[in-house]
Amino acid sequence: MEFREVTRRFGNVTAVDRVDLEVQRGAFFSLLGPSGCGKTTTLRMIAGFDEPDSGCIRINGQDVTHLAPFQRRVNTVFQNYALFPHMDVFENVAFGLRRRRLSLREIRSKVEWILGLVRLEGMGRRRIQQLSGGQQQRVALARALVNEPEVLLLDEPLAALDQKLRRDMQFELKRLQKELGITFVLVTHDQEEALTMSDSVAVMNAGRVEQIGPPRDIYDHPATRFVADFIGIANFLPVKVRSVQNGRTTVVLSDREILVPSRKGVDAGAQAELSLRPERLRLTRAAENGNCLPGTVVDSVFMGACTRFSVRVSEDHVLLAEQQNQQQGACVDFNPGEPVWVNWGPASATLLPLVHSAR
């Protein structure tokens, strides 16, 4: 699936601004971003519910920019599932097949196959009102998948589920996608959801794509401050670039020299920022060789597997650092008011230019 220079406006508001996307066939792809970033409008244009003002949309090589929804081999699972309450599970799933005028034998065979695939065997005659939220979501998936679409669109389908069920369904969706080999396109504002399920993620902001790539690349190597801040948790520190040599950049931070990976376009003399993930920071009572800053513990929060510390390293900057709890129920022993050193490896920081995110 491809987007080429796709733009969609609503009056004076540009919801999607010259977006380029390429989704590999059979991939699990996520559109991730905050409310109002343009991800749902992008999904609606793939489905055919909305037309772009300019640009081109192709699905498996076919130009579908101006085709009606029923002319595309695309199905959508909505956030509210949109199931028919007057029909049982079997008839909900069979609805699209009946419209295609398949034989009763074919309908029964396909419905039973897909109910087995989504693990709803033997539940075909249950009413929708008799199902749990997770079961209703599986029915919505079965109804969409039974028609064998080329692309399945998922419009925040897990938003109504509780946290544990949502996590279970994340793995179920990934299993289904791998088993069927259908291209899945997910719209979500939940970073964990996108990172858990996706082969590739497009992070959107103000109608534009700020970064596209595998989840690990986006998390470890954010292209902009917006991406670093939106994906997970990040600390930001202002620095000045002193020198660039052999793929390593030396920056000055609080009168200390820090070594970080170089970044194209960030040259000697430039003002920049360091992005540091809390789990990449290590607290010690004595300075170690390498990158480190002195600080004072402000607060600590026990979070089960780890303890999150707030450490003041300057008048204007407090860093979050997460330390794994080595013993069950034990909190890492750093107390508020205690002086500490914040340490990290040279490859653990991301150098960001001081520019505004693309808009």
C-alpha positions as CSV (number, residue, x, y, z in Angstrom):
1,M,0.0,0.0,0.0
2,E,1.3,3.5,-0.9
3,F,0.5,7.1,-0.1
4,R,2.1,9.6,-2.4
5,E,2.0,13.3,-1.5
6,V,-1.5,12.8,0.0
7,T,-3.2,15.9,1.4
8,R,-6.6,16.3,3.0
9,R,-8.1,19.6,4.1
10,F,-11.2,20.5,6.0
11,G,-11.8,24.2,5.4
12,N,-8.8,26.1,6.7
13,V,-7.5,23.0,8.6
14,T,-5.0,20.7,6.9
15,A,-5.6,17.3,8.6
16,V,-3.1,15.4,6.4
17,D,-0.3,17.3,4.9
18,R,1.7,15.8,1.9
19,V,2.0,12.4,3.5
20,D,4.2,9.7,1.9
21,L,3.8,6.1,3.2
22,E,4.8,2.7,2.0
23,V,3.4,-0.4,3.7
24,Q,4.8,-3.8,2.7
25,R,2.2,-6.4,1.8
26,G,1.6,-8.7,4.7
27,A,3.0,-6.3,7.3
28,F,1.5,-5.1,10.6
29,F,1.7,-1.3,10.2
30,S,0.7,1.3,12.8
31,L,-0.3,4.9,12.5
32,L,0.6,6.4,15.9
33,G,0.1,9.9,17.3
34,P,-1.9,12.1,19.6
35,S,-5.5,13.2,19.0
36,G,-5.8,15.5,16.0
37,C,-2.6,14.4,14.4
38,G,-4.3,13.1,11.2
39,K,-4.1,9.3,11.7
40,T,-7.8,8.6,11.6
41,T,-8.2,10.8,8.5
42,T,-5.4,8.8,6.9
43,L,-7.3,5.5,7.8
44,R,-10.5,6.8,6.4
45,M,-8.8,7.7,3.1
46,I,-7.4,4.1,2.9
47,A,-11.0,2.8,3.5
48,G,-12.5,5.1,0.9
49,F,-14.7,6.9,3.5
50,D,-12.9,10.1,2.6
51,E,-11.1,11.4,-0.5
52,P,-7.8,13.3,-0.5
53,D,-7.6,16.8,-2.0
54,S,-4.4,15.8,-3.7
55,G,-2.1,12.9,-4.0
56,C,-2.4,9.2,-4.8
57,I,-3.3,6.1,-2.9
58,R,-2.4,2.6,-4.2
59,I,-3.3,-0.8,-2.8
60,N,-1.2,-3.7,-4.2
61,G,-0.4,-1.5,-7.2
62,Q,-4.0,-0.4,-8.0
63,D,-4.8,3.3,-7.8
64,V,-7.8,3.4,-5.4
65,T,-7.7,7.2,-4.7
66,H,-11.2,7.8,-6.0
67,L,-12.8,4.3,-5.7
68,A,-15.8,3.8,-3.4
69,P,-15.3,1.7,-0.3
70,F,-17.2,-1.3,-1.8
71,Q,-14.8,-1.2,-4.7
72,R,-11.7,-1.8,-2.5
73,R,-10.7,-5.1,-0.9
74,V,-10.5,-3.3,2.4
75,N,-12.4,-4.0,5.6
76,T,-12.5,-2.0,8.9
77,V,-12.8,-2.9,12.5
78,F,-14.2,0.1,14.4
79,Q,-13.6,1.2,17.9
80,N,-17.2,0.4,18.9
81,Y,-17.2,-2.8,16.8
82,A,-20.5,-1.8,15.1
83,L,-22.0,-5.3,15.5
84,F,-25.7,-6.0,14.7
85,P,-27.4,-6.5,18.0
86,H,-30.5,-8.2,16.4
87,M,-28.2,-10.9,14.9
88,D,-26.4,-13.7,16.6
89,V,-22.6,-14.3,16.2
90,F,-23.0,-16.5,13.1
91,E,-25.2,-14.0,11.3
92,N,-22.9,-11.1,12.2
93,V,-20.0,-12.9,10.7
94,A,-21.9,-14.2,7.7
95,F,-23.4,-10.8,6.8
96,G,-20.8,-9.8,4.1
97,L,-20.8,-13.3,2.7
98,R,-24.6,-13.2,2.2
99,R,-24.3,-9.9,0.4
100,R,-21.8,-11.6,-2.0
101,R,-24.5,-14.3,-2.6
102,L,-22.3,-17.2,-1.7
103,S,-24.0,-20.6,-1.3
104,L,-25.2,-21.6,2.2
105,R,-22.6,-24.4,2.2
106,E,-19.8,-21.9,1.5
107,I,-21.1,-19.5,4.1
108,R,-21.2,-22.1,6.8
109,S,-17.8,-23.4,5.9
110,K,-16.2,-19.9,5.9
111,V,-17.9,-18.8,9.1
112,E,-17.0,-21.9,11.0
113,W,-13.4,-21.6,9.8
114,I,-13.0,-18.0,10.9
115,L,-14.7,-18.5,14.3
116,G,-12.2,-21.3,14.9
117,L,-9.4,-18.9,14.0
118,V,-10.5,-16.2,16.4
119,R,-11.2,-18.9,19.1
120,L,-15.0,-18.6,19.2
121,E,-15.8,-22.2,18.3
122,G,-19.3,-23.3,19.3
123,M,-20.5,-19.7,19.9
124,G,-22.1,-19.1,16.6
125,R,-25.7,-19.0,18.0
126,R,-25.0,-16.7,20.9
127,R,-26.5,-13.2,21.0
128,I,-24.2,-10.3,20.9
129,Q,-25.5,-9.1,24.3
130,Q,-24.3,-12.4,25.8
131,L,-20.7,-11.8,24.9
132,S,-17.9,-10.2,26.9
133,G,-16.1,-7.1,25.4
134,G,-13.2,-9.3,24.3
135,Q,-15.5,-11.8,22.6
136,Q,-17.4,-9.0,20.8
137,Q,-14.1,-7.7,19.6
138,R,-13.3,-11.1,18.2
139,V,-16.6,-11.2,16.4
140,A,-15.9,-7.9,14.8
141,L,-12.5,-9.2,13.7
142,A,-14.1,-12.4,12.3
143,R,-16.7,-10.4,10.3
144,A,-13.9,-8.3,8.8
145,L,-11.5,-11.2,8.1
146,V,-14.0,-13.7,6.6
147,N,-14.2,-11.6,3.4
148,E,-10.5,-12.0,3.0
149,P,-9.5,-8.4,2.5
150,E,-6.2,-7.3,1.1
151,V,-5.9,-4.7,3.9
152,L,-7.6,-4.8,7.3
153,L,-7.9,-1.4,9.0
154,L,-8.1,-1.3,12.8
155,D,-9.5,1.9,14.2
156,E,-8.3,1.8,17.9
157,P,-10.1,-1.6,18.3
158,L,-8.8,-2.2,21.8
159,A,-9.6,1.1,23.4
160,A,-12.8,-0.2,25.2
161,L,-11.0,-3.2,26.8
162,D,-9.5,-3.3,30.3
163,Q,-5.7,-3.3,30.5
164,K,-5.2,-7.1,30.9
165,L,-7.6,-8.0,28.2
166,R,-6.1,-5.4,25.9
167,R,-2.6,-6.9,26.3
168,D,-4.1,-10.4,25.6
169,M,-5.7,-9.1,22.5
170,Q,-2.6,-7.4,21.3
171,F,-0.9,-10.9,21.0
172,E,-4.1,-12.3,19.5
173,L,-4.1,-9.7,16.7
174,K,-0.5,-10.3,16.0
175,R,-1.1,-14.1,15.8
176,L,-4.0,-13.6,13.4
177,Q,-2.0,-11.3,11.2
178,K,0.9,-13.7,10.9
179,E,-1.3,-16.7,10.4
180,L,-3.4,-15.0,7.6
181,G,-0.6,-12.9,6.0
182,I,-3.0,-10.0,5.5
183,T,-1.8,-6.4,5.7
184,F,-3.0,-4.9,9.0
185,V,-3.1,-1.1,9.5
186,L,-3.7,0.0,13.0
187,V,-4.6,3.5,14.2
188,T,-3.7,4.1,17.9
189,H,-2.5,6.7,20.3
190,D,-1.2,4.0,22.6
191,Q,2.6,3.7,22.2
192,E,2.8,0.3,23.9
193,E,0.2,-1.0,21.6
194,A,2.0,0.1,18.5
195,L,5.4,-1.0,19.7
196,T,4.1,-4.4,20.8
197,M,2.3,-5.4,17.6
198,S,3.9,-3.6,14.7
199,D,6.5,-4.5,12.1
200,S,6.7,-0.8,11.3
201,V,5.3,2.4,12.9
202,A,4.6,5.9,11.4
203,V,4.6,8.6,14.1
204,M,2.3,11.4,13.1
205,N,2.1,15.0,14.3
206,A,0.0,17.9,13.1
207,G,-0.9,16.1,9.8
208,R,2.6,15.0,8.9
209,V,4.7,11.9,9.4
210,E,7.7,12.7,11.7
211,Q,9.3,9.2,11.5
212,I,8.7,5.8,10.0
213,G,10.5,2.6,11.0
214,P,10.6,-0.6,13.1
215,P,9.5,0.0,16.7
216,R,13.0,-0.5,18.1
217,D,14.6,2.0,15.8
218,I,11.9,4.6,16.6
219,Y,12.4,4.1,20.3
220,D,16.2,3.9,20.3
221,H,16.8,6.5,17.6
222,P,14.0,9.1,17.5
223,A,14.3,11.5,14.6
224,T,12.8,14.5,16.4
225,R,12.1,15.8,19.9
226,F,8.4,15.1,19.4
227,V,9.1,11.4,18.6
228,A,11.4,11.1,21.6
229,D,8.9,12.7,23.9
230,F,5.8,10.9,22.6
231,I,7.3,7.4,22.5
232,G,7.8,6.2,26.0
233,I,9.5,8.6,28.5
234,A,12.6,10.7,27.7
235,N,14.8,13.2,29.5
236,F,16.1,16.2,27.6
237,L,19.2,18.2,28.4
238,P,20.5,21.2,26.4
239,V,24.1,20.8,25.2
240,K,26.7,22.6,22.9
241,V,28.6,20.5,20.4
242,R,32.3,20.9,20.9
243,S,33.7,18.5,18.2
244,V,32.7,15.8,15.8
245,Q,35.1,13.0,14.9
246,N,35.0,9.4,13.6
247,G,31.2,9.0,14.3
248,R,31.4,10.3,17.8
249,T,30.4,13.8,19.0
250,T,31.7,15.5,22.1
251,V,29.2,17.9,23.7
252,V,29.5,20.1,26.7
253,L,26.9,19.6,29.5
254,S,27.2,21.5,32.8
255,D,30.9,22.1,32.1
256,R,31.4,18.4,31.6
257,E,32.4,16.7,28.3
258,I,30.0,14.0,27.2
259,L,30.5,11.5,24.3
260,V,27.5,10.7,22.1
261,P,26.9,9.1,18.7
262,S,27.1,11.7,15.9
263,R,24.1,13.0,14.1
264,K,24.0,14.2,10.5
265,G,23.5,18.0,10.4
266,V,24.6,18.6,14.0
267,D,28.0,20.1,13.7
268,A,30.7,21.6,15.9
269,G,29.4,24.8,17.6
270,A,25.8,23.9,17.3
271,Q,23.3,24.1,20.1
272,A,21.5,20.7,20.5
273,E,19.7,18.5,23.0
274,L,20.4,15.1,24.5
275,S,17.5,12.6,24.8
276,L,18.0,10.0,27.5
277,R,15.7,7.1,28.4
278,P,15.2,6.6,32.1
279,E,16.0,2.9,32.0
280,R,19.4,3.7,30.3
281,L,20.5,5.7,33.3
282,R,22.3,4.1,36.2
283,L,22.7,5.7,39.7
284,T,25.8,5.2,41.8
285,R,27.2,6.8,44.9
286,A,30.7,7.4,43.3
287,A,31.6,8.7,39.9
288,E,32.4,6.2,37.2
289,N,34.4,6.5,34.1
290,G,32.5,7.6,31.1
291,N,29.4,9.8,30.8
292,C,28.1,11.0,34.2
293,L,26.6,13.9,36.0
294,P,26.4,14.7,39.7
295,G,22.9,15.1,41.2
296,T,20.7,14.9,44.2
297,V,17.8,12.5,44.6
298,V,14.5,14.4,44.9
299,D,12.0,11.6,45.1
300,S,11.5,7.9,44.4
301,V,8.5,5.8,43.3
302,F,8.3,2.0,43.7
303,M,6.8,0.6,40.5
304,G,7.1,-3.2,41.1
305,A,9.8,-4.4,38.7
306,C,11.7,-1.1,39.0
307,T,12.0,2.1,41.1
308,R,11.8,5.4,39.4
309,F,14.0,8.2,40.8
310,S,13.8,11.9,40.2
311,V,17.3,13.3,40.3
312,R,18.1,17.1,40.2
313,V,21.2,17.7,38.1
314,S,20.9,21.4,37.8
315,E,18.7,24.3,38.9
316,D,16.5,23.8,35.8
317,H,16.7,20.1,35.1
318,V,15.5,17.0,36.9
319,L,16.2,13.6,35.3
320,L,14.0,10.4,35.7
321,A,16.1,7.3,36.2
322,E,14.7,3.7,36.5
323,Q,16.6,1.1,38.4
324,Q,15.5,-2.6,38.4
325,N,14.6,-4.0,41.8
326,Q,16.8,-7.1,42.2
327,Q,14.9,-8.7,45.0
328,Q,11.2,-9.3,45.2
329,G,9.5,-6.3,46.8
330,A,12.9,-4.6,47.5
331,C,13.4,-1.0,46.6
332,V,16.8,0.2,45.4
333,D,18.4,2.1,48.3
334,F,18.7,5.8,47.3
335,N,17.0,8.3,49.6
336,P,15.6,11.7,48.9
337,G,18.3,14.3,49.5
338,E,21.2,11.9,48.9
339,P,23.9,12.9,46.4
340,V,24.3,10.5,43.5
341,W,26.0,10.2,40.1
342,V,23.9,9.6,37.0
343,N,25.8,7.4,34.5
344,W,25.0,6.2,31.0
345,G,26.9,4.6,28.1
346,P,28.0,6.6,25.0
347,A,25.4,4.8,22.8
348,S,22.5,5.4,25.2
349,A,21.9,9.1,24.4
350,T,20.3,10.5,21.2
351,L,21.6,13.8,19.9
352,L,18.7,16.0,18.6
353,P,19.0,19.3,16.7
354,L,17.3,22.3,18.2
355,V,14.6,22.6,15.6
356,H,10.8,22.5,15.8
357,S,9.0,19.2,14.9
358,A,7.8,19.1,11.3
359,R,4.3,20.7,10.9
